[in-house]
Amino acid sequence: MASPRAPRGGFLLQGVLVALSNPRRCSFAPCSPFNRPARDGLQILIMGLTAMTFAAVSDSAVLLLQAVRAVRFRQSVRLSRA
């Protein structure tokens, strides 16, 4: 059994690309300089609820897209076998 190969460009490059392509990081990173947790607890609550809502919507969209792809893949496999 062959061992898995290292990704093209190395693990560091792969980690950087994954971090940069994370939609949650890209959407909330600009907000961090404006957080003042000592001043207002409501601000933390709003940011937390916004982050959870954004995560639920983006994760649901990915899930639905993958489900559609799975159905199409199964149909194409059935058609190719017939």
Summary of the structure (lengths in Angstrom):
residues: 82
radius of gyration: 20.1
end to end distance: 33.7
largest distance: 66.7
contacts: 149
relative contact order: 0.07
helix: 78%
strand: 0%
